[in-house]
Amino acid sequence: MTLLDEIDRESRATLERYGFDEEAFLALRARVADGSLSPESNAVGGEVEPPLPGDIERLPERGEDERVRKAGLAALRRGEVASVVLTGGMATRFGGVVKGTVAVLDGRSFLELKLAQTAEVAAELDTEIPTALMTSFATDGTVRDFLAERDLPEPLIFSQYVSLRLDPDGSLFRGDDGRVSLYSPGHGDFLDAFARSGTLERLRERGVRTVMVSNVDNLGARIDPSVLGMHLLGGRPVTTEVARKAGDLGGAPARVDGRLLLLEGPRFPPGFDTRRIAVFNVNTLTIQLDALERAYDLTWLYVEKTVDGRVAVQLEHLFHELTAFMPTTYLEVPRSGPRGRFFPIKTPDDLEAAREPLRELLATSPLE
């Protein structure tokens, strides 16, 4: 008898469709049961220090960026750039709808605006900039139907994987209805699913050499030749964008035993004052396609959620840990204004406050 034999037919079908890896899951489940995966195991070992002054580069102002803009424009005109949009999340604070379909401006959704932004840059440069979407088991069908009903540029679509929530003792978590509880184990899935789905190879066949990966709810993360040029001239396989903190929490660049990488919030050791780090991770990365051909042993994080009024354990991994394996440029970008690159929308109040700044942003082409 296998694990899947213990699971209802509908959940089992979802697990099988969305790439559930039973062997890997059982190994992780055993680590939860024996305590080797726990809230304490999230923290990185070694000495953690803030970045050094020279570790963070700055996106040049207009007028200072002619060389980097030319490099980015040349790559775009050669058709070597693609956009990857992470659209696996459910907008729980918007009533549990699929986040990408939420109307943002003038009835247009995150997905419509993201696709239109890239299409407009491509049209202005008379080039092609393909877009790929990473969905999840919870969003895939809705996203496909939503796009099919609209006259939008056709993206490539692939899905991340699915897993099972656990009780803190490592047993399967079951909801009040007695069924297992499914979840998506973090955007670290991108690094494997992008290649395994064939999306990487399809983009390579179209001449793509570089991809920009961003969240669907961040409309500031758009194709910009200066950002692309900074990545290409930096000569490193990965560029991660960071922004100046304004009370923000979450991940940030740090030196661990002298080595610079991005750490998610739970990975900082207890007692480390993250206010010592002036910038934070905005989850927009530009990556050379070659760097996405190999597998990476990402850290599994132990995350507790409240489900049906009880504690459920999710094991998650995050794709920006790629910075621990590959030489990376850390690029500070403006978070607001016509060139702003960080406009996250997590709640209806965020959306209301961001509407006019977003309107200003979208009225300005990144090519201007």
Secondary structure, DSSP 8 states (H G I E B T S, - for coil): --GGGGS-HHHHHHHHHTT--HHHHHHHHHHHHHTSSSTGGGS--S-EE---GGGEEE---TTT-HHHHHHHHHHHHTT-EEEEEE---EEGGGTSEEGGGSEEETTEEHHHHHHHHHHHHHHHHTS---EEEEE-TTTHHHHHHHHHTS-----EEEE---EE-B-TTSSB-B-TTS-B-EE---GGGHHHHHHHTTHHHHHHHTT--EEEEEETTBTT----HHHHHHHHHHT-SEEEEEEE-SS--S-EEEEETTEEEEE-GGGS-TT--GGG--EEEEEEEEEEGGGGSS------EEEEEEETTEEEEEEE--GGGGGGTS-EEEEE--SSSTT----B--SHHHHHHHHHHHHHHHTS-TT-
